[in-house]
Amino acid sequence: MEILVINPGSISTSIAVYQNSMNVFQKDVLHKAEELAKFEKIIDQHALRMQQILEELAAAGFSLDKINLVISRGGLLKPLESGVYRVNDAMIRDTEAPMAEHIVNLGGYIARDIADLIGNNVEAYVADPSCVDEFDDLARLSGLPQLPRRSFLHTMNQKAVARRFAVEFNKKYEDINLIVAHLGHGITVGAHRKGKIVESNNGLDGDGPFSPERAGTIPAGQLVDLCFSGKYTQLEIKKMLCGNGGMFAYLGTNNAMEIEKRIQNGDEKAKLVFSAMAYQVAQQIGAMATVLKGEVDAILLTGGLTFSKLFTNMISERVGFIGKVYLYPGEDEMHALAMNGLMILKGELKVKEYF
């Protein structure tokens, strides 16, 4: 059984082909920035990206008529429970008018297009989209009824890493409490209580630590003044919050390896910003510990920034008293998506319908 896995990123789309549980092909399909810049909306990139994906598969010798299932990360849809969803007409409708502009919205859309192209009753699915909402009611109040807190996080990778940890230590994910921090261009820290993410910062455009390109929690009053200063448009402000914020705003790059080199060369400003980002992650982990009332079986650090020992050490030295810290560098999303697809094909997983 062959499974095509799709995971869109800002300037690339990761694709993989699995034969049963074996990864037989994986590649990051790079897209030219100048070509992507031509599109006003992210969703408009789907035809270009799909064509390049098909070209890469053909060049690698894979025939579409052998693909049994297509699966991808899910987009920013309405709040959902955790699980795997069929990409149906209702999901496509909401993908075309998403809650927020984000590259992840392309996943299900491209998966459905490719599945339709293959035919032969091949279907497309998304798993644990970023809009999965398992929050406690307490977590939804922000201080203003007009602005409820929303669940937007790296659900796919957080869940995959949490389940991996549980298997490695012969435990059930549904029986343990974990704090999982996804450390990438966006940063989210989730409180996992007995198999559900009951609290997390909004890593898309809301709160929590600043990240390599997102502002995180910022002073609300000062933000209001900035919005009404007449100096910036609404789109420019939003870009400050997500895209040009965080480490990029201070240092002009979102590349952690470059920042580490600057620090090694004695750049004190780079050291301060990098340390402050780790400091805020540690603060957020501490906050999640209070959600779990101190009953924390482990703290898991994952995502691209976890490759930085300097960064993870800065976090670990502050949060080690809460629980033991385990590192899972990179992302486990491609494998997790493929395994969800395999369980569907074997009839071991119940598919959910989006309405």
Residue pairs with C-beta under 8 A, 6 or more apart in sequence:
1 19
1 20
1 68
1 69
1 342
1 345
2 17
2 18
2 19
2 62
2 66
2 67
2 68
2 69
3 17
3 18
3 19
3 67
3 68
3 69
3 70
3 71
3 338
3 341
3 342
3 345
4 15
4 16
4 17
4 57
4 67
4 69
4 70
4 71
4 111
4 114
5 14
5 15
5 16
5 17
5 18
5 71
5 72
5 334
5 337
5 338
5 341
6 13
6 14
6 15
6 53
6 70
6 71
6 72
6 73
6 107
6 110
6 111
6 114
7 13
7 14
7 15
7 72
7 73
7 107
7 333
7 334
7 337
8 14
8 49
8 72
8 73
8 103
8 104
8 106
8 107
8 110
9 28
9 103
10 103
10 185
11 30
11 31
11 33
11 36
12 28
12 29
12 30
12 31
13 28
13 29
13 31
13 49
13 52
13 53
13 106
13 110
14 26
14 27
14 28
14 29
14 334
15 25
15 26
15 27
15 29
15 53
15 56
15 57
16 23
16 25
16 26
16 27
16 334
16 338
17 23
17 24
17 25
17 26
17 57
17 60
17 62
17 67
18 24
18 338
18 341
18 342
20 342
21 338
21 339
21 342
23 334
23 335
23 338
25 60
25 62
26 334
27 56
27 60
29 49
29 52
29 53
29 56
31 45
31 48
31 49
31 52
35 48
36 45
36 48
39 45
39 48
41 101
42 101
42 102
42 103
42 105
42 106
43 95
43 96
43 98
43 105
43 106
43 109
45 106
46 106
46 109
46 110
46 113
49 106
49 110
50 110
50 113
50 114
53 110
53 114
54 64
54 114
54 117
57 64
64 114
64 117
64 118
65 118
65 120
67 114
67 118
67 122
68 122
68 345
69 122
69 123
69 124
69 125
69 341
69 344
69 345
70 111
70 112
70 114
70 115
70 118
70 122
70 123
70 124
70 125
71 84
71 111
71 124
71 125
71 126
71 127
71 337
71 338
71 340
71 341
71 344
72 107
72 108
72 110
72 111
72 124
72 125
72 126
72 337
73 104
73 107
73 126
73 127
73 129
73 130
73 156
73 333
73 337
74 80
74 85
74 104
74 107
74 108
74 126
74 127
74 128
74 129
74 130
74 131
74 156
75 95
75 98
75 102
75 104
75 105
75 106
75 107
75 108
75 109
75 126
75 129
75 130
75 131
76 98
76 99
76 100
76 102
76 104
76 105
76 129
76 130
76 131
76 152
76 204
77 91
77 94
77 95
77 98
77 99
77 129
77 131
77 354
78 94
78 99
78 131
79 131
79 132
79 133
79 150
79 151
80 129
80 131
80 132
80 133
80 352
80 354
81 132
81 133
81 134
81 352
82 128
82 132
82 134
82 155
82 159
82 196
82 197
83 127
83 128
83 350
83 352
84 125
84 126
84 127
84 128
84 340
84 344
84 349
84 351
84 352
85 91
85 125
85 126
85 127
85 129
85 351
85 352
85 353
85 354
86 123
86 124
86 125
86 351
86 352
86 353
86 354
87 108
87 109
87 111
87 112
87 115
87 123
87 124
87 125
87 126
87 354
88 353
88 354
90 354
90 355
91 108
91 126
91 354
92 108
92 109
92 112
94 354
95 105
95 108
95 109
98 105
99 131
100 152
100 204
100 205
102 130
102 204
104 129
104 130
107 126
108 124
108 126
111 124
111 125
111 126
112 124
114 124
115 122
115 123
115 124
125 340
125 341
125 344
125 351
127 156
127 336
127 337
127 340
128 155
128 156
128 159
129 155
129 156
130 152
130 153
130 154
130 155
130 156
130 204
131 151
131 152
131 155
132 151
132 153
132 155
132 197
133 150
133 151
134 151
134 196
134 197
134 198
135 149
135 151
135 197
135 198
135 199
135 200
136 198
136 199
139 149
139 198
139 199
139 291
140 148
140 149
141 148
141 149
142 148
142 149
149 202
149 206
149 207
150 202
150 206
151 197
151 200
151 202
152 188
152 202
152 203
152 204
152 205
152 206
153 182
153 188
153 190
153 197
153 200
153 201
153 202
153 203
154 182
154 184
154 186
154 188
154 203
154 303
155 197
156 333
156 336
156 337
157 182
157 302
157 303
157 331
157 332
157 333
157 336
158 180
158 182
158 188
158 190
158 192
158 197
158 302
159 197
159 336
160 332
160 333
160 335
160 336
161 180
161 300
161 302
161 328
161 332
162 173
162 178
162 180
162 192
162 300
163 173
163 336
164 328
164 332
165 171
165 178
165 298
165 300
165 326
165 328
166 172
166 173
166 176
171 297
172 195
173 192
173 195
174 194
174 195
175 194
175 195
176 192
176 194
176 297
176 298
177 191
177 192
177 193
177 194
177 292
177 295
177 296
177 297
178 192
178 296
178 297
178 298
178 299
178 300
179 189
179 190
179 191
179 192
179 285
179 288
179 289
179 292
179 296
179 298
179 299
179 300
179 322
179 323
180 189
180 190
180 192
180 299
180 300
180 302
181 187
181 188
181 189
181 190
181 281
181 284
181 285
181 299
181 300
181 301
181 302
181 303
181 315
182 188
182 189
182 190
182 203
182 302
182 303
183 211
183 281
183 301
183 302
183 303
183 304
183 305
183 306
183 311
184 211
184 212
184 303
184 304
184 305
184 331
185 211
185 212
185 213
185 214
185 254
185 304
186 203
186 204
186 211
186 213
186 214
186 242
187 201
187 203
187 208
187 209
187 210
187 211
187 214
187 216
187 277
187 281
187 284
187 303
187 305
188 200
188 201
188 202
188 203
188 208
189 200
189 201
189 208
189 209
189 281
189 284
189 285
189 287
189 288
190 197
190 199
190 200
190 288
191 197
191 198
191 199
191 200
191 288
191 291
191 292
192 198
193 291
193 292
198 291
199 288
199 291
200 208
200 288
201 207
201 208
201 209
201 216
201 217
201 284
202 208
203 211
203 214
204 214
204 242
205 214
205 238
205 241
205 242
207 216
207 217
208 216
208 217
208 280
208 284
209 216
209 217
209 277
209 280
209 281
209 283
209 284
210 216
210 217
210 245
210 246
210 247
210 276
210 277
210 280
211 246
211 247
211 277
212 246
212 247
212 248
212 254
212 255
212 256
212 277
212 305
213 242
213 243
213 244
213 245
213 246
213 247
213 248
213 254
214 241
214 242
214 243
214 245
214 246
215 240
215 241
215 242
215 245
215 246
215 249
216 245
216 246
216 280
218 241
226 232
226 237
227 234
227 237
232 240
240 249
246 254
246 277
247 253
247 254
247 256
247 259
247 273
247 274
247 277
248 254
250 269
250 273
251 259
251 262
251 269
251 270
251 273
253 259
256 274
256 304
256 305
256 308
256 311
257 308
259 270
259 273
259 274
260 274
260 308
260 310
262 270
263 270
263 271
263 274
263 310
274 310
274 311
274 314
275 314
277 311
278 311
278 314
278 315
278 318
279 314
279 318
281 315
282 314
282 315
282 318
282 319
285 299
285 315
285 319
285 322
286 318
286 319
286 322
289 296
289 319
289 322
289 323
294 322
296 322
296 323
297 323
298 323
298 324
298 325
298 326
299 319
299 322
299 323
299 324
299 325
299 326
300 325
300 326
300 327
300 328
301 312
301 315
301 316
301 325
301 326
301 327
301 328
302 327
302 328
302 329
302 330
302 331
302 332
303 329
303 330
303 331
304 329
304 330
304 331
305 311
305 312
306 312
306 327
306 328
306 329
306 330
307 329
307 330
312 325
312 327
315 325
316 325
319 325
340 349
343 349
344 351
